[in-house]
Amino acid sequence: MSTSVTVGDRVSWNTSQGETRGRVIQRKSNDFIFQGQKFSASSNEPTFIVESDKTGSRDAQRPEALHRLNRRRH
C-alpha cells in the first residue's frame, strides 16, 4: 500500500464475502489477542482494527490489506 492509513480513515479490505468498507478504529503496535486469536504487531509493522460500515463487526488487518478510500469534498 502506497499511502499509510491512520485511525479514523475510511478504508476497504477483502473478506471471504467480498469487499468490505468501513473505518480504522485502532492502531496496534504491540502483540495482542483479538477475538481469541494472537496477532503480532510492532511500531514498524502495525496491525489495524477496522469496523465494517454494514455490520459493525470488527476485524484485525495488516496495513497492506487496507485500501484508503477517497475523502469526499463538500
C-alpha positions, 0 to 999 in steps of 0.5 A: 500500500502506497499511502499509510492509513491512520485511525479514523480513515475510511478504508476497504479490505477483502473478506471471504464475502467480498469487499468490505468498507468501513473505518480504522478504529485502532492502531496496534503496535504491540502483540495482542489477542483479538477475538481469541486469536494472537496477532503480532504487531510492532511500531514498524509493522502495525496491525489495524482494527477496522469496523465494517460500515454494514455490520459493525463487526470488527476485524484485525488487518495488516496495513497492506490489506487496507485500501484508503478510500477517497475523502469526499469534498463538500 
